[in-house]
């Protein structure tokens, strides 16, 4: 039982921290929220492991824990060192991160949860404590901003749900 939790932790911890950073938290706060989310998940592991998406449970828990900070603060993204092997990909990633950083906190959180993490609009709404319609509207604005900023360099964004 514990080995499957450890495997999930090892494969998703960095992604949870990075998603929280893209959502607007500084690195230390993102790590705190991620660690607490994994600790709470472990406490409910018997139930969570049988669910359809245990990593999604961790992401939702982490964003719920970070919601107050996301709602009250505008924090810049930390710059994370990127590998130097793909200049075009790195430039595109930096452009996307810069565009996300420029978004209002709520829009950025919705975009990260749905476009980066892959949660549904209902799951993102639950994690952020807002209406699903608000998430859809924020995603519409986020997609429009990303398309405008990255028009030629960006691969196509996923279609709106």
Backbone as JSON Lines, residues from 0, in Angstrom:
{"i":0,"aa":"X","n":[0.82,-1.2,0.0],"ca":[0.0,0.0,0.0],"c":[0.86,1.26,0.0]}
{"i":1,"aa":"X","n":[1.87,1.31,0.85],"ca":[2.7,2.5,0.93],"c":[3.55,2.67,-0.31]}
{"i":2,"aa":"X","n":[3.92,1.58,-0.97],"ca":[4.78,1.7,-2.14],"c":[4.09,2.41,-3.29]}
{"i":3,"aa":"X","n":[2.78,2.21,-3.47],"ca":[2.1,2.93,-4.55],"c":[1.97,4.42,-4.23]}
{"i":4,"aa":"X","n":[1.83,4.77,-2.96],"ca":[1.82,6.19,-2.6],"c":[3.2,6.81,-2.86]}
{"i":5,"aa":"X","n":[4.26,6.11,-2.47],"ca":[5.62,6.61,-2.69],"c":[5.88,6.8,-4.18]}
{"i":6,"aa":"X","n":[5.45,5.86,-4.99],"ca":[5.63,5.98,-6.44],"c":[4.89,7.21,-6.98]}
{"i":7,"aa":"X","n":[3.66,7.43,-6.5],"ca":[2.92,8.61,-6.95],"c":[3.62,9.89,-6.48]}
{"i":8,"aa":"X","n":[4.07,9.91,-5.24],"ca":[4.77,11.08,-4.71],"c":[6.01,11.38,-5.57]}
{"i":9,"aa":"X","n":[6.81,10.37,-5.83],"ca":[8.05,10.58,-6.59],"c":[7.78,11.05,-8.02]}
{"i":10,"aa":"X","n":[6.7,10.58,-8.62],"ca":[6.44,10.96,-10.01],"c":[5.69,12.29,-10.14]}
{"i":11,"aa":"X","n":[5.03,12.76,-9.08],"ca":[4.19,13.96,-9.21],"c":[4.58,15.14,-8.32]}
{"i":12,"aa":"X","n":[5.45,14.95,-7.35],"ca":[5.76,16.04,-6.42],"c":[6.27,17.29,-7.15]}
{"i":13,"aa":"X","n":[7.24,17.11,-8.03],"ca":[7.8,18.29,-8.73],"c":[6.75,18.97,-9.6]}
{"i":14,"aa":"X","n":[5.87,18.19,-10.21],"ca":[4.81,18.78,-11.04],"c":[3.84,19.59,-10.2]}
{"i":15,"aa":"X","n":[3.5,19.1,-9.01],"ca":[2.59,19.84,-8.13],"c":[3.24,21.15,-7.71]}
{"i":16,"aa":"X","n":[4.5,21.1,-7.31],"ca":[5.21,22.32,-6.9],"c":[5.25,23.3,-8.07]}
{"i":17,"aa":"X","n":[5.59,22.81,-9.26],"ca":[5.7,23.7,-10.43],"c":[4.35,24.3,-10.79]}
{"i":18,"aa":"X","n":[3.29,23.5,-10.7],"ca":[1.95,24.02,-10.99],"c":[1.57,25.12,-10.01]}
{"i":19,"aa":"X","n":[1.91,24.94,-8.75],"ca":[1.62,25.98,-7.75],"c":[2.45,27.23,-8.01]}
{"i":20,"aa":"X","n":[3.69,27.05,-8.45],"ca":[4.52,28.21,-8.81],"c":[3.92,28.93,-10.01]}
{"i":21,"aa":"X","n":[3.51,28.17,-11.02],"ca":[2.86,28.8,-12.18],"c":[1.56,29.47,-11.78]}
{"i":22,"aa":"X","n":[0.94,28.93,-10.74],"ca":[-0.29,29.52,-10.23],"c":[-0.06,30.79,-9.44]}
{"i":23,"aa":"X","n":[1.2,31.12,-9.16],"ca":[1.5,32.4,-8.52],"c":[2.2,32.33,-7.19]}
{"i":24,"aa":"X","n":[2.44,31.15,-6.64],"ca":[3.13,31.07,-5.36],"c":[4.64,31.09,-5.55]}
{"i":25,"aa":"X","n":[5.34,31.62,-4.55],"ca":[6.79,31.53,-4.58],"c":[7.18,30.08,-4.3]}
{"i":26,"aa":"X","n":[8.44,29.73,-4.55],"ca":[8.88,28.35,-4.47],"c":[8.66,27.75,-3.07]}
{"i":27,"aa":"X","n":[9.01,28.48,-2.04],"ca":[8.87,27.95,-0.67],"c":[7.4,27.7,-0.32]}
{"i":28,"aa":"X","n":[6.52,28.62,-0.68],"ca":[5.09,28.44,-0.41],"c":[4.52,27.3,-1.22]}
{"i":29,"aa":"X","n":[4.98,27.16,-2.46],"ca":[4.52,26.06,-3.31],"c":[4.95,24.71,-2.72]}
{"i":30,"aa":"X","n":[6.18,24.64,-2.24],"ca":[6.64,23.4,-1.62],"c":[5.84,23.1,-0.35]}
{"i":31,"aa":"X","n":[5.57,24.1,0.46],"ca":[4.77,23.9,1.67],"c":[3.39,23.35,1.33]}
{"i":32,"aa":"X","n":[2.73,23.97,0.35],"ca":[1.39,23.53,-0.03],"c":[1.43,22.11,-0.61]}
{"i":33,"aa":"X","n":[2.42,21.82,-1.43],"ca":[2.54,20.48,-2.02],"c":[2.79,19.43,-0.94]}
{"i":34,"aa":"X","n":[3.67,19.72,-0.01],"ca":[3.96,18.76,1.06],"c":[2.73,18.51,1.92]}
{"i":35,"aa":"X","n":[2.01,19.56,2.25],"ca":[0.8,19.4,3.04],"c":[-0.26,18.6,2.26]}
{"i":36,"aa":"X","n":[-0.37,18.86,0.96],"ca":[-1.33,18.13,0.13],"c":[-1.0,16.64,0.09]}
{"i":37,"aa":"X","n":[0.27,16.31,-0.06],"ca":[0.66,14.9,-0.05],"c":[0.44,14.27,1.32]}
{"i":38,"aa":"X","n":[0.7,15.01,2.38],"ca":[0.47,14.48,3.73],"c":[-1.01,14.2,3.95]}
{"i":39,"aa":"X","n":[-1.87,15.1,3.51],"ca":[-3.31,14.89,3.66],"c":[-3.78,13.72,2.78]}
{"i":40,"aa":"X","n":[-3.19,13.62,1.6],"ca":[-3.53,12.51,0.71],"c":[-3.16,11.19,1.36]}
{"i":41,"aa":"X","n":[-1.99,11.13,1.97],"ca":[-1.57,9.9,2.64],"c":[-2.55,9.52,3.74]}
{"i":42,"aa":"X","n":[-3.07,10.5,4.45],"ca":[-4.04,10.24,5.5],"c":[-5.34,9.62,4.99]}
{"i":43,"aa":"X","n":[-5.64,9.85,3.72],"ca":[-6.86,9.31,3.1],"c":[-6.53,8.3,2.01]}
{"i":44,"aa":"X","n":[-5.33,7.75,2.04],"ca":[-4.83,6.97,0.92],"c":[-5.71,5.75,0.59]}
{"i":45,"aa":"X","n":[-6.25,5.08,1.58],"ca":[-7.09,3.91,1.28],"c":[-8.25,4.29,0.36]}
{"i":46,"aa":"X","n":[-8.85,5.42,0.61],"ca":[-9.97,5.88,-0.21],"c":[-9.47,6.46,-1.53]}
{"i":47,"aa":"X","n":[-8.41,7.29,-1.48],"ca":[-7.91,7.99,-2.66],"c":[-7.34,7.03,-3.69]}
{"i":48,"aa":"X","n":[-6.6,6.03,-3.24],"ca":[-5.95,5.12,-4.19],"c":[-6.94,4.36,-5.03]}
{"i":49,"aa":"X","n":[-8.14,4.16,-4.54],"ca":[-9.17,3.47,-5.31],"c":[-9.95,4.39,-6.23]}
{"i":50,"aa":"X","n":[-9.68,5.68,-6.15],"ca":[-10.37,6.65,-6.99],"c":[-9.85,6.63,-8.42]}
{"i":51,"aa":"X","n":[-10.48,7.42,-9.25],"ca":[-10.11,7.43,-10.67],"c":[-8.85,8.23,-10.97]}
{"i":52,"aa":"X","n":[-8.45,9.16,-10.07],"ca":[-7.32,10.03,-10.37],"c":[-6.61,10.49,-9.1]}
{"i":53,"aa":"X","n":[-5.83,9.61,-8.45],"ca":[-5.13,10.02,-7.23],"c":[-4.24,11.26,-7.4]}
{"i":54,"aa":"X","n":[-3.47,11.4,-8.51],"ca":[-2.69,12.64,-8.65],"c":[-3.58,13.88,-8.73]}
{"i":55,"aa":"X","n":[-4.74,13.76,-9.37],"ca":[-5.67,14.89,-9.44],"c":[-6.15,15.3,-8.06]}
{"i":56,"aa":"X","n":[-6.34,14.32,-7.18],"ca":[-6.72,14.6,-5.8],"c":[-5.65,15.45,-5.13]}
{"i":57,"aa":"X","n":[-4.38,15.1,-5.35],"ca":[-3.27,15.86,-4.75],"c":[-3.26,17.28,-5.29]}
{"i":58,"aa":"X","n":[-3.41,17.43,-6.62],"ca":[-3.41,18.78,-7.21],"c":[-4.55,19.61,-6.65]}
{"i":59,"aa":"X","n":[-5.75,19.03,-6.57],"ca":[-6.89,19.77,-6.03],"c":[-6.66,20.16,-4.58]}
{"i":60,"aa":"X","n":[-6.12,19.24,-3.79],"ca":[-5.84,19.54,-2.39],"c":[-4.81,20.65,-2.27]}
{"i":61,"aa":"X","n":[-3.76,20.59,-3.08],"ca":[-2.71,21.62,-3.03],"c":[-3.27,22.99,-3.39]}
{"i":62,"aa":"X","n":[-4.11,23.06,-4.42],"ca":[-4.66,24.35,-4.79],"c":[-5.68,24.85,-3.78]}
{"i":63,"aa":"X","n":[-6.38,23.96,-3.13],"ca":[-7.28,24.4,-2.05],"c":[-6.46,25.01,-0.91]}
{"i":64,"aa":"X","n":[-5.35,24.35,-0.58],"ca":[-4.49,24.87,0.49],"c":[-3.89,26.23,0.12]}
{"i":65,"aa":"X","n":[-3.6,26.41,-1.16],"ca":[-2.96,27.64,-1.62],"c":[-3.97,28.72,-2.0]}
{"i":66,"aa":"X","n":[-5.26,28.39,-2.0],"ca":[-6.28,29.32,-2.49],"c":[-6.23,30.69,-1.81]}
{"i":67,"aa":"X","n":[-6.08,30.72,-0.51],"ca":[-6.07,32.0,0.19],"c":[-4.91,32.87,-0.28]}
{"i":68,"aa":"X","n":[-3.75,32.27,-0.44],"ca":[-2.6,33.03,-0.92],"c":[-2.79,33.48,-2.36]}
{"i":69,"aa":"X","n":[-3.36,32.6,-3.18],"ca":[-3.58,32.96,-4.58],"c":[-4.59,34.1,-4.71]}
{"i":70,"aa":"X","n":[-5.55,34.15,-3.8],"ca":[-6.58,35.17,-3.87],"c":[-6.11,36.52,-3.33]}
{"i":71,"aa":"X","n":[-5.12,36.52,-2.46],"ca":[-4.75,37.76,-1.8],"c":[-3.41,38.33,-2.24]}
{"i":72,"aa":"X","n":[-2.61,37.57,-2.96],"ca":[-1.29,38.07,-3.32],"c":[-1.01,37.9,-4.8]}
{"i":73,"aa":"X","n":[-0.26,38.81,-5.33],"ca":[0.29,38.69,-6.68],"c":[1.78,38.47,-6.53]}
{"i":74,"aa":"X","n":[2.23,37.26,-6.75],"ca":[3.65,36.95,-6.62],"c":[4.24,36.63,-7.99]}
{"i":75,"aa":"X","n":[5.45,37.1,-8.28],"ca":[6.05,36.79,-9.57],"c":[6.47,35.32,-9.62]}
{"i":76,"aa":"X","n":[6.54,34.78,-10.85],"ca":[7.05,33.43,-11.02],"c":[8.55,33.43,-10.73]}
{"i":77,"aa":"X","n":[9.01,32.4,-10.05],"ca":[10.45,32.22,-9.88],"c":[10.99,31.71,-11.2]}
{"i":78,"aa":"X","n":[12.18,32.14,-11.54],"ca":[12.8,31.6,-12.74],"c":[13.45,30.28,-12.38]}
{"i":79,"aa":"X","n":[13.12,29.27,-13.16],"ca":[13.65,27.94,-12.94],"c":[14.64,27.66,-14.04]}
{"i":80,"aa":"X","n":[15.86,27.17,-13.7],"ca":[16.83,26.86,-14.74],"c":[16.27,25.81,-15.7]}
{"i":81,"aa":"X","n":[16.45,26.04,-16.98],"ca":[15.96,25.14,-18.0],"c":[17.12,24.49,-18.72]}
{"i":82,"aa":"X","n":[16.94,23.28,-19.23],"ca":[18.01,22.64,-19.96],"c":[18.34,23.43,-21.22]}
{"i":83,"aa":"X","n":[19.59,23.4,-21.62],"ca":[20.05,24.19,-22.76],"c":[20.03,23.41,-24.06]}
{"i":84,"aa":"X","n":[19.32,22.29,-24.13],"ca":[19.38,21.45,-25.31],"c":[18.33,21.76,-26.37]}
{"i":85,"aa":"X","n":[17.32,22.56,-26.08],"ca":[16.27,22.85,-27.04],"c":[15.92,24.34,-26.96]}
{"i":86,"aa":"X","n":[16.65,25.14,-27.71],"ca":[16.49,26.59,-27.62],"c":[15.08,27.04,-27.98]}
{"i":87,"aa":"X","n":[14.48,26.48,-29.03],"ca":[13.13,26.88,-29.43],"c":[12.11,26.53,-28.37]}
{"i":88,"aa":"X","n":[12.22,25.33,-27.81],"ca":[11.29,24.91,-26.77],"c":[11.43,25.73,-25.51]}
{"i":89,"aa":"X","n":[12.67,26.05,-25.17],"ca":[12.93,26.87,-23.99],"c":[12.35,28.26,-24.18]}
{"i":90,"aa":"X","n":[12.55,28.84,-25.36],"ca":[12.03,30.18,-25.63],"c":[10.5,30.19,-25.56]}
{"i":91,"aa":"X","n":[9.88,29.17,-26.14],"ca":[8.42,29.07,-26.09],"c":[7.94,28.92,-24.65]}
{"i":92,"aa":"X","n":[8.62,28.06,-23.88],"ca":[8.23,27.84,-22.48],"c":[8.36,29.13,-21.68]}
{"i":93,"aa":"X","n":[9.44,29.88,-21.9],"ca":[9.62,31.14,-21.2],"c":[8.55,32.15,-21.61]}
{"i":94,"aa":"X","n":[8.16,32.15,-22.89],"ca":[7.1,33.04,-23.35],"c":[5.77,32.69,-22.67]}
{"i":95,"aa":"X","n":[5.47,31.41,-22.59],"ca":[4.23,30.97,-21.94],"c":[4.26,31.34,-20.46]}
{"i":96,"aa":"X","n":[5.38,31.08,-19.79],"ca":[5.49,31.41,-18.37],"c":[5.38,32.91,-18.14]}
{"i":97,"aa":"X","n":[5.97,33.7,-19.02],"ca":[5.87,35.15,-18.88],"c":[4.43,35.62,-19.07]}
{"i":98,"aa":"X","n":[3.74,35.03,-20.05],"ca":[2.35,35.4,-20.28],"c":[1.48,34.98,-19.09]}
{"i":99,"aa":"X","n":[1.72,33.79,-18.55],"ca":[0.97,33.36,-17.36],"c":[1.25,34.29,-16.17]}
{"i":100,"aa":"X","n":[2.49,34.68,-16.01],"ca":[2.86,35.56,-14.89],"c":[2.16,36.91,-14.98]}
{"i":101,"aa":"X","n":[1.88,37.36,-16.2],"ca":[1.24,38.66,-16.38],"c":[-0.27,38.62,-16.15]}
{"i":102,"aa":"X","n":[-0.83,37.43,-16.08],"ca":[-2.28,37.31,-15.88],"c":[-2.67,37.61,-14.44]}
{"i":103,"aa":"X","n":[-3.89,38.08,-14.23],"ca":[-4.39,38.22,-12.85],"c":[-4.37,36.85,-12.16]}
{"i":104,"aa":"X","n":[-4.27,36.84,-10.86],"ca":[-4.08,35.61,-10.09],"c":[-5.15,34.56,-10.36]}
{"i":105,"aa":"X","n":[-6.41,34.94,-10.38],"ca":[-7.48,33.97,-10.59],"c":[-7.4,33.36,-11.99]}
{"i":106,"aa":"X","n":[-7.16,34.18,-13.0],"ca":[-7.06,33.69,-14.38],"c":[-5.86,32.75,-14.51]}
{"i":107,"aa":"X","n":[-4.75,33.14,-13.9],"ca":[-3.54,32.3,-13.95],"c":[-3.8,30.95,-13.28]}
{"i":108,"aa":"X","n":[-4.46,30.96,-12.13],"ca":[-4.74,29.71,-11.42],"c":[-5.65,28.8,-12.27]}
{"i":109,"aa":"X","n":[-6.65,29.37,-12.9],"ca":[-7.55,28.58,-13.75],"c":[-6.79,28.01,-14.94]}
{"i":110,"aa":"X","n":[-5.94,28.82,-15.56],"ca":[-5.17,28.36,-16.72],"c":[-4.21,27.26,-16.33]}
{"i":111,"aa":"X","n":[-3.53,27.41,-15.22],"ca":[-2.57,26.38,-14.79],"c":[-3.29,25.08,-14.48]}
{"i":112,"aa":"X","n":[-4.36,25.15,-13.72],"ca":[-5.07,23.93,-13.35],"c":[-5.64,23.2,-14.56]}
{"i":113,"aa":"X","n":[-6.21,23.94,-15.5],"ca":[-6.86,23.29,-16.64],"c":[-5.9,23.02,-17.8]}
{"i":114,"aa":"X","n":[-5.06,23.97,-18.15],"ca":[-4.21,23.82,-19.33],"c":[-2.89,23.13,-19.04]}
{"i":115,"aa":"X","n":[-2.35,23.31,-17.84],"ca":[-1.06,22.71,-17.51],"c":[-1.26,21.39,-16.77]}
{"i":116,"aa":"X","n":[-2.06,21.41,-15.72],"ca":[-2.26,20.22,-14.9],"c":[-3.24,19.25,-15.56]}
{"i":117,"aa":"X","n":[-4.24,19.78,-16.27],"ca":[-5.18,18.93,-16.97],"c":[-6.46,18.62,-16.21]}
{"i":118,"aa":"X","n":[-6.78,19.42,-15.19],"ca":[-8.03,19.22,-14.48],"c":[-9.2,19.71,-15.34]}
{"i":119,"aa":"X","n":[-10.36,19.16,-15.09],"ca":[-11.57,19.65,-15.77],"c":[-11.96,20.99,-15.16]}
{"i":120,"aa":"X","n":[-12.87,21.7,-15.82],"ca":[-13.3,22.98,-15.27],"c":[-14.02,22.78,-13.93]}
{"i":121,"aa":"X","n":[-14.75,21.67,-13.8],"ca":[-15.43,21.38,-12.53],"c":[-14.41,21.12,-11.42]}
{"i":122,"aa":"X","n":[-13.36,20.36,-11.72],"ca":[-12.33,20.07,-10.72],"c":[-11.58,21.34,-10.34]}
{"i":123,"aa":"X","n":[-11.27,22.19,-11.33],"ca":[-10.58,23.45,-11.03],"c":[-11.46,24.36,-10.19]}
{"i":124,"aa":"X","n":[-12.75,24.41,-10.51],"ca":[-13.68,25.23,-9.72],"c":[-13.73,24.76,-8.28]}
{"i":125,"aa":"X","n":[-13.75,23.46,-8.09],"ca":[-13.77,22.9,-6.74],"c":[-12.48,23.23,-6.0]}
{"i":126,"aa":"X","n":[-11.35,23.11,-6.69],"ca":[-10.06,23.37,-6.06],"c":[-9.91,24.84,-5.67]}
{"i":127,"aa":"X","n":[-10.46,25.73,-6.48],"ca":[-10.29,27.16,-6.23],"c":[-11.45,27.76,-5.42]}
{"i":128,"aa":"X","n":[-12.52,27.0,-5.25],"ca":[-13.66,27.5,-4.49],"c":[-14.44,28.56,-5.24]}
{"i":129,"aa":"X","n":[-14.53,28.42,-6.56],"ca":[-15.27,29.38,-7.39],"c":[-16.23,28.6,-8.28]}
{"i":130,"aa":"X","n":[-17.12,29.31,-8.95],"ca":[-18.1,28.67,-9.83],"c":[-17.43,28.14,-11.09]}
{"i":131,"aa":"X","n":[-17.97,27.05,-11.62],"ca":[-17.42,26.47,-12.84],"c":[-17.51,27.45,-14.02]}
{"i":132,"aa":"X","n":[-18.58,28.23,-14.07],"ca":[-18.72,29.24,-15.12],"c":[-17.61,30.28,-15.05]}
{"i":133,"aa":"X","n":[-17.19,30.61,-13.85],"ca":[-16.07,31.56,-13.68],"c":[-14.8,30.95,-14.24]}
{"i":134,"aa":"X","n":[-14.58,29.68,-13.98],"ca":[-13.39,29.01,-14.52],"c":[-13.43,29.03,-16.05]}
{"i":135,"aa":"X","n":[-14.58,28.69,-16.63],"ca":[-14.68,28.69,-18.09],"c":[-14.41,30.07,-18.68]}
{"i":136,"aa":"X","n":[-14.95,31.1,-18.05],"ca":[-14.75,32.48,-18.53],"c":[-13.28,32.87,-18.41]}
{"i":137,"aa":"X","n":[-12.65,32.53,-17.28],"ca":[-11.23,32.85,-17.09],"c":[-10.37,32.1,-18.1]}
{"i":138,"aa":"X","n":[-10.73,30.85,-18.4],"ca":[-9.99,30.08,-19.41],"c":[-10.13,30.7,-20.79]}
{"i":139,"aa":"X","n":[-11.31,31.19,-21.09],"ca":[-11.52,31.86,-22.38],"c":[-10.59,33.07,-22.5]}
{"i":140,"aa":"X","n":[-10.52,33.87,-21.46],"ca":[-9.63,35.04,-21.47],"c":[-8.16,34.61,-21.53]}
{"i":141,"aa":"X","n":[-7.81,33.57,-20.78],"ca":[-6.42,33.1,-20.76],"c":[-6.0,32.58,-22.13]}
{"i":142,"aa":"X","n":[-6.85,31.78,-22.75],"ca":[-6.54,31.25,-24.09],"c":[-6.37,32.38,-25.1]}
{"i":143,"aa":"X","n":[-7.27,33.36,-25.03],"ca":[-7.17,34.5,-25.95],"c":[-5.84,35.24,-25.76]}
{"i":144,"aa":"X","n":[-5.46,35.47,-24.49],"ca":[-4.2,36.16,-24.22],"c":[-3.0,35.34,-24.68]}
{"i":145,"aa":"X","n":[-3.04,34.05,-24.43],"ca":[-1.93,33.19,-24.86],"c":[-1.83,33.13,-26.38]}
{"i":146,"aa":"X","n":[-2.96,33.02,-27.06],"ca":[-2.94,33.0,-28.53],"c":[-2.38,34.29,-29.09]}
{"i":147,"aa":"X","n":[-2.79,35.41,-28.52],"ca":[-2.31,36.7,-29.01],"c":[-0.81,36.86,-28.78]}
{"i":148,"aa":"X","n":[-0.36,36.46,-27.62],"ca":[1.06,36.64,-27.28],"c":[1.96,35.65,-28.0]}
{"i":149,"aa":"X","n":[1.45,34.49,-28.29],"ca":[2.28,33.42,-28.85],"c":[1.8,32.99,-30.23]}
{"i":150,"aa":"X","n":[1.16,33.88,-30.96],"ca":[0.44,33.54,-32.18],"c":[1.19,32.6,-33.12]}
{"i":151,"aa":"X","n":[2.39,32.9,-33.49],"ca":[3.09,32.07,-34.47],"c":[3.95,31.0,-33.84]}
{"i":152,"aa":"X","n":[4.53,31.27,-32.69],"ca":[5.49,30.34,-32.09],"c":[4.82,29.22,-31.32]}
{"i":153,"aa":"X","n":[3.57,29.42,-30.93],"ca":[2.91,28.47,-30.05],"c":[2.26,27.34,-30.81]}
{"i":154,"aa":"X","n":[2.35,26.1,-30.27],"ca":[1.52,25.02,-30.82],"c":[0.07,25.31,-30.47]}
{"i":155,"aa":"X","n":[-0.88,24.73,-31.19],"ca":[-2.28,25.03,-30.9],"c":[-2.65,24.67,-29.47]}
{"i":156,"aa":"X","n":[-3.43,25.55,-28.84],"ca":[-3.93,25.28,-27.49],"c":[-5.1,24.32,-27.58]}
{"i":157,"aa":"X","n":[-5.34,23.55,-26.53],"ca":[-6.48,22.64,-26.55],"c":[-7.77,23.42,-26.71]}
{"i":158,"aa":"X","n":[-8.76,22.83,-27.41],"ca":[-10.02,23.55,-27.6],"c":[-10.75,23.72,-26.27]}
{"i":159,"aa":"X","n":[-11.58,24.73,-26.22],"ca":[-12.38,24.99,-25.02],"c":[-13.34,23.84,-24.82]}
{"i":160,"aa":"X","n":[-13.56,23.43,-23.54],"ca":[-14.5,22.32,-23.28],"c":[-15.92,22.71,-23.59]}
